[in-house]
Amino acid sequence: MVSMRCVNCGDTVQVFRRLTQAEKPYVEQQKPKHTRLGAYYRCSRDGCLRFQRRGNHKDGGSFPEPEAKDQAKDQIKD
């Protein structure tokens, strides 16, 4: 685990973990092919969807919202 600034968490320092095998394909789609996936980490704060490259907090993105949460929001609106 690594501590880095997280853009999604108000630019505060958070603990990041390595990407799981399930997360790597999404990050690979979002980032150029020449980038090493091992350089990307995921924010481990509950509810945060941020991934970013170690050493450059501006090089990253966010995973999409889980579908279960989207479905729950739709049910609340009904």
N, C-alpha and C positions, 0 to 999 in steps of 0.2 A: 504494500500500500504506500501511496505517495500523497503528500499534502501539496495542493496547488490552489490558485485562485479559480473560482468557478463563476463564470459570467451569469449563469442562470440563478445562482444563489446570492445575488446582489454584490458580486465581485468580492465575496468573502473567501477565506481559506477553508477548504474542505478536504476531506480524505477521499482519494480516488483509488479505485482498484483496477486490475487488469480486465480487459474485455473477456467475456465468456465466448465460447465457440458459437453460441446462438446469436450473439451480438455482432460478431465479426463480419458476416455477409452484408449487413446494413451499412456499416461504416465503410466497407470496401466500395460500395455503390456510391457513397457520398464523397469520397476522397479520391484523388488521382491514383492511378495504378502504381506509380513509382514510389508511393508512400508505404512505409513498413507499418503493418497493423500492430505490431508489438510496441510501437511508440505511442499508441492511443490508450487512454484510460477512461474509466467511467466514474462519475461522481457517485459516491455511495450514500449521500444524504437521502433519507426517505422521501420519495416523491420526485426527486430530481432526475431528469432524463438526459443530462449533458454528457457528452464525450468530448475529449480534447487530447491534443498531442502534448506529451510531456515536454516541457521547455518552452511552449508557446501556447498560452491560454486562449489566444485569439484564433488558433487553428483547431476548429472543432465544429460541433453542431449538436443537435438534440435528436433523440429517438422519438418516433411518433407516440402519441398518447396510446396506452393500451386500449384495445377494443372494449374490454369489459367496463372500463370507466365511461366510455362514450355511450354505451348502451344504457348504463345506469342514469346518465344525465338525461337521455331521451325519455326514459320512463318517468323521471321526476317531472318533466315538462308536461306529460300527459295528464 
